[in-house]
Amino acid sequence: MALDYELIKKTAEGYQKDLTAFLRAMISHPSESCEEGEVVACIKAEMEKLGYDKVEVDGLGNVIGWMGEGDKIIAIDSHIDTVGIGNINNWEKDPYEGYETDEIIYGRGGSDQEGGMASAVYGAKIMKDLGLIPDGYKIMVVGSVQEEDCDGMCWQYIVNKYFNGPEDARSKIEFVISTEPTDGGVYRGHRGRMEIRVDVKGISCHGSAPERGDNAIYKMADILQDVRALNENGCGADDEIKGLVKMLEPEFNPDHYEDARFLGRGTCTTSQIFYTSPSRCAVADSCAISIDRRMTAGETWDSCLEEIRQLPAVKKYGDDVEVSMYMYDRPSWTGEVYETECYFPTWINNGEAAHVKTLVDAHKAMYGDERIGAPSSMSTRTGRPLLDKWTFSTNGVSIQGRYGIPCVGFGPGAESQAHAPNEITWKQDLVTCAAVYAAACNQYPTYEKIDDITTFRQGTTNNDIK
C-alpha cells in the first residue's frame, strides 16, 4: 500500500511544539562528554512519556529506546554530549537557558546535536502513531555519549557489549541513520581522523648558559614547520615535503583518488603543545604536540604515522622523537571505562544502496529533490546536491568505518553551527527530519538490497581492540 506522505508531514508538523519543548529541555541540561547523566534522564523520561515499548540505559550511559517487536533492527543514532561553551563573552545569551523565535532555537547543542535526538525520538513516535514500523522490524533510538571526546567509542561499546560483537550486530542491524547535522542533505560518508602525538626529548640546564643543554622546544619548532608544510604544500617536483593535497591525484592515489575528491583532501594541524622544564630559568627538557589528522580515501592509520616519521625535522632528531597514536580511557558518566585507540576510519556509501536511497526517496516524496530549510539558512544550502558528505566526522567511524554496519546521515541543523558560540538550529528542520525518518524506515524493506553498499571503508588497525 502506498504511503500517505501528506499524513506523515501533517503528523510531524503537529509535533513541532513538542519537538521544540523537548530540545529546549535537553539544552537546559549541560552535557559535556562524560557529564551526560542529566540529559540522559531527560531523554529517558520523554521516551517513556511517548509510550516507547522499552527504554533502557546501558553500562556506558547510552540511552536506548525501542519501538516495535521484530527481529530486524533499524537504528537512529544521536550523540547527546556537547562541547563546552568556551568564552562566555562570545555568547549573546545564556547558552543553556537559550531562547526561541518562530524560526530558530538558540542554545548549546541545538545543531550539534541534541536537535537530532529530538527528531529521532519523535520520528519513532510518528511511526507508532501511524503504524509505519515495518513488519519484522523494530526501531532502536540511541542517545549516545562521549562522541565529542572519542567519536564512535559509544558504538564500539554497543556493538561489543550490548550485542555479541560485530558479526552479531551486523546480522541484526539493517542500517543506522545518523542524525548529525546535514544542512538539509542526505550524507553518505565522510573523512576519517586520528589523534597523533609527537614527543621530543631534550636536556635541561640553567637558562643563563643554554648552550650546555639541548632545548626540546627548539627541536619541536623545526618539526612544527614541517607539519605545517605537510598541510599547506603542493605536490609538485619542487616540494621537498609533498602536501596532503597529493591524495587527490592519480599519481599518488591511483586506486582511490576519485573517492578522495568526493570527500575532500586530508588535513593536519597542531592542536596542542606541552613541555617540561625545571623552571622558567631553565632549558626545556621535553616538548610534545598533538596533531589532529583528517584522513581521506586511500590514507591509512599507519601511513599517517609514517608520514610524520618521515618529515625531515623528525628524521633529523632521530631517536629523540617518538610518534604515536593517542589512546582514550576517560570514565563515562556512569564510571565505566572503555579504552580504545584514537583512530576513526573513513567511509563512503554507494549512493545506490537501499539504506541511502530510502532516505533520498522519502525526502523527494515529501519535500522535493533539493535541500530545503528556513529562509535564513537557505543561502548555505542552495546549490549543493541533496546527496553529499560531512566535513567533520561522526559515530559512523565505528558503525560503518570500523564494523561495516550500513550507515547514512540526515539530521537537523548545520555543520557551521557545531562548536560555535550562539549556536542555533531550525524548527522546520526538526519536523522535516522526523517525517523523513518515519517514511524512510517504513519503505526500506521494499528496496532491492545490493551487495556493494560500500564504496570505500578504511577498516581497522592491527591493534587488539575489543
N, C-alpha and C positions, 0 to 999 in steps of 0.2 A: 504494500500500500504506500502511495506517495506521501512524503512528509508534508505537513501543513506548516510551511515556513513562516507564514504570516502569524500563525498562532504562537509559534516559538518566539518570534520577535516581540509580539504583544505581551506574552508572559514575562519575558526578560525585562521589557520596559516597565512592567508593573512592579518589578522588584527594585527599581532604581533607588528609591528612598531607603530600602533595607540594605542594599549594597553600600550606599553612602554611609549610613549609620554604622555598619559593621566595619568598614575601612577606617572610619574616624575613631572607632573604639580601639582597633588594633594600633593605630598611630599613637594613641594616648598612652600606650604601654611601651616605654623604652625597651628595645630588644636587640641590643648589640650581640654579636656572636658570643655564645656561652652564657648569655643572660636572658634567654627567651622564655623563662618559666611563666611570667605573667601573660604574655601574648598567647602562649600555648593554652592556658586556662581559658582565655577569651575565645579562642577558636573552638575549643572543645565544647564550650557552653553553647556557641552558635550552632554547631553541628547537631547537638542534642536537641536544641530548640526546634530545629528544622526537621526533625524526625529521621535522622540518619539511622540506618539499620544497626550500625555498630560504630563506636568511637573509642579509640584507644591511644595511649601514649607509649612508645617503645622505650627501651632502656637508654637510648641516647637522648631521648626527649623529643623525637619527631612525633607530631600528632597525625593520626591516620583515621579518616572517616570512610565508611563503606556504605554503598548503596547497591542493592541487588544481591542475588544469591547464586549466580552462575559460577562455573569453574574457571572460565577465562577472565582475564583482568585487563581493563583499560585504566591506566593511572593518569592522574593530573597532578603535577608537582609544582609547588610554590615554595621558595625558601622564605622563611618568616623572620630571619635575622636581618638587621640593618647595620650599616656602618654608623659611626658616631656622628656628631653634629659639627665637629671642627670648631672653628672660631665662631662663637655665638654672635659676635658683632656683624657677621656676614648674613645673618638671618633677619628678615623684616618683621617676622612674628615668631612666637614661641613654636619651635618645630614639633613639639609633642601635643600641644593644645590644638594647633592648626586652625584652619577655618575652611569654609566652602563658599563658592558663589554658585550661580545657576549652572556654570560650566565646569568648574575645576574643584579639586580637593587639594589643600595645601598641607604639607607636613612630611616629616622624615619617614620614608618607607612607602609613600604613595605610589610611586612608579617602581621603586626597587626594594621589595616587590610584593608588599602586602596587598596592593591592588589586585595582583594576580590571584592571591589567596581568596579574596572576596569573590572574584568571578568564578573561580573553581568551585567554591562551596555552593554558590547559588546555581552554577551550571548543573551540578549533580541534582540539586533540588528541583530544577525545571524538568530534568529527565524523569524524576519520580512523579512529579505533578502530572506530566503528560504521557506517562507510560512509554518513555523513549529508551529505557535501558534495554539493550538487545537481549533476546533470549539466549541463555547460556553464558551471559557475561555479568560481571559486577564492576562497579566503578570504585576505584581506590583514589581518594583525595588526600594528598600528602602535604602537610605543612612541615617542611624540613628545616633543620637547624644547622648552624655553623658554616653555611655556604660562603659567607663573606670572608671567613677565615681560611677555609680549605674547600674549594669547590668540589662537590661530588662525594666528599667523605661521608656525608649523611646517607647517600645511596649505596656506598660501599657497605655501610652498616646494615641497611635494609636488605640488600642482596645476600649478605653473608650471615646475618643474624636472624632477620625476620623470615627470609626464605632460606633454603638449604643450599646456598651457593649459587654461582652464576648459571649453571645448567638448569637448576630447578626454577630460578627466576625467569630465564628465557622461555621455559616451557609453559609458564603460567601467564606472564605479562605479554599481551599482544603488542602494545606500544604505550609510550608515555608522551603526554602533552606537557611541555614546559611552558609555564605562564610568565616567564621573564618578559620584560617589555620589548615589544617588537615594532613599535611605531606604526601599527596598523597592518604589518606584513605577516606572512607565514614564513618562518625561518627553518631552513633545512641543514644548518650546520654552523660551525664557527672554528676559528683557530684554537689551538691548544695553548697551554702555557706551562712553565715550570719556574721554580724559585731556586736560583743558583747562589751559592756563597763562594766568595774568594777570600782566602786568608793569606796574609803576608807576614813573615817573621822579620823582626829587626833585633837590634841590640841597644839597650838603653845606656846612657851615660849622662854626665852633668851637662846641662844646656850651655854652660859657659865655654865648653870645648866640644862642640858637636862632632868634630872630626874623629873623636875617639869611639863614637858609636856607629850604628847603622840604622838610619831613620826609616821605619816601616811606612810612614805616611808618604815620604818622597817616592818610595818604590810604587806605592799604590797610585800616586799621581800619574806615573807613566802608564800604569795599567788602565786607569780611568780614561785616559785619552784614547787608548786602543779600543776600549769598549764603546766609546762614543763613535769612533770611526767605523766600527763594525755596523752600527745602526745607520750612520749617515752617508757612508761612502757609496760610490757606484761600484760597478763590477767590471770595469774596463781593464785593459792590459797594464795601464799605468798605476792601478790601485794596488798597493802592496797588501793592504787589508781589504779583501773583497767584501763589499757591503751585503747585508741580508737581502737586498733587492735582487740579488743574483738568482734566488729561487723562483723568480717569475720567468726566467729564461730557459729555453730547452737545453742550452749548452750545459747548464749546471743542474738542471732538474728534469731530465728527459721524460721520466715516467709520470710526473705529477705537476708540471708547470701550469697546465690548464686549470687544475684544481686550485693551485696556489693563486692564480689570477682571479678566480672566483672569490676566494677567501680574503685575499689581500696578503701582502708581504709580511714576513715575520718582523718583529722588532725586539730591541733590547734597550733597557735603560737602568741606570744605577738608581736604586730606590732608597737605600740606607747605607750609612757608613759608621763604623765603630773603630775604637782604638783602645790601646792600653799604654800607659806611661806612668812611671813612678810619681811624677808631679808635673806641674806646669813649668818647672825649671829643668826638665829632662827631655832627652830624645825618646820618641815613641818606640816601644819595642814590639808592637804588633798593630796591624790595621786590617780591617775586614770590610767588605761591601756585600750588599745583597743586590742581585740583578733580577729584575722582572723580565722574563724572556717569553715572548709570544711566538708560537710556532705555527707555520703554515704547512700545507700539504707537502710531503717529501722530507720534512725535517723530523728527526727522532730525538729522544731524550739524550742518547749517548752522543749523537752528532753535535748537539748543542753544547754539551760539556766539553767535548773535544775541541770545538771551535774556540772556546775560551782558552783552553790549554795551549792552543797553537798561536795565540796572539803574540807578536814579537816581544812585548814587555814581559809577558808571563814566562816565555821561554828564557828571556834574558836573566831572570832571577831564579830560575831553576827550582831546586828543592826547597827554596824559601817560600814557594807559593803552593797552596793547595786549593783545588777547585772541586766543589762538591754540590750535592743537591740537598736542600733542606728536608727535614722530617717534621711532621706535625703531631703534637701529642697533648694539646690543651684539653683539660676536662670539660665535658659538656655541662649544661646547667643541672643535669641530674648527677654529676660526678663521674660519669662514665668516660673512660679514655679509650679512643680507638686510634692507635698510632698508624700513620700512613706516610708515604712519601709525598712531597710537594710537587707532583707531576700530574698534569691534567691533559689527557690526549685529545688531539684534533679529530674532528669527524665531519663528514658530509653525507647527506642522504641523496639517493636518487629521487629526483623530482616526480618520477612516475610511480613511486612506491605507494601502496594503498594508504598507509597512515599519513602520508603527506597529501595525497590527492583528496582524501575525505575532508580535510580542513579547508583546502583551496576551494573545493566544490561547494561546501557548506557556506563559505564566505560569499562566493559568487551568487549562489541562490538567494541569499538574503540581502547582501549589501553591494553586489556588483563585483567587477574584476579589477577595480582599482582600490588603492588604500583610501580609507575614509577616516575622518576624525573631526573633532570640534574645530571651529574656524581658526582659533589661534594656533592650532597645531598643523593646519593644512600645508603651510609653506614648507615644512620639513618633510612632508610625506609625498607631495605630488612629484611626479617624475621618477619615482622609484618603483621597481617591479613589485608586484604582490608577493612573489616567491623570492626570498632573499636570504641573508645570513646576518648573524650578530657580529658586532665588532669585539665585544667582550666575551668572556666565557661563562658557562652555566653548569648546573649539575649534569647536563648532557655529557660532560667529560667522562663521567663514570657510567651513566646509563647506557650510552651508545659507544663513547670512545673507549672505555675500559671493558665493558661487558657485552657490547653488541646487541643490547635491547633497543628496538627501534624507538627513536625519539624525534619529536618535531615541536617547533615553537610557535606559539601565538599568545600574546599577552598584552594587557592594557598598559598604557604609559609609554614613555620614551627613554631610549638609552641615554640621551643627553641629560636627563634629569637624575640619573644614577649618581650617587655620591656628591651631588651638587647642593649648595645651600639653596633655600627657598624652593625645595622640591615640590612638584605638583604632579597630579595625574588628572585625567579627564573622565567625567561621569559617563559620557557616552561610550568610552572605551570599555568600562566595566560591563555595561549592558551588552555591547557588541560581542565581547569575548564569551560571556555566559551563554548567549544564544548560539554562537558558533560551536562551543563545546557540546551543547546538548544535541545539535543536529549532526555534528560530525561523528560523535560516538555512536549514535543510532544507525547511521548509514554505513559505517565502516565494514560490518560483516558482509555487505553486498558486493564489495570490491574484489577483483581478482588479485590474489597475493603473488607477487613476483619474488624470485629468489635473490636477485641482485639489488637489494634495497640500499646498500651502502656503496657510495662512490669512492670514499676514502675513509679509512679508520686507522689511526696511528697505532693502536694496541697498547700493550703494557710493557713494563721493564722486565728484566730478568730477576728482580728482587722478589723475595718470597713474601708477598703481601697477601694476606688472607682476606 
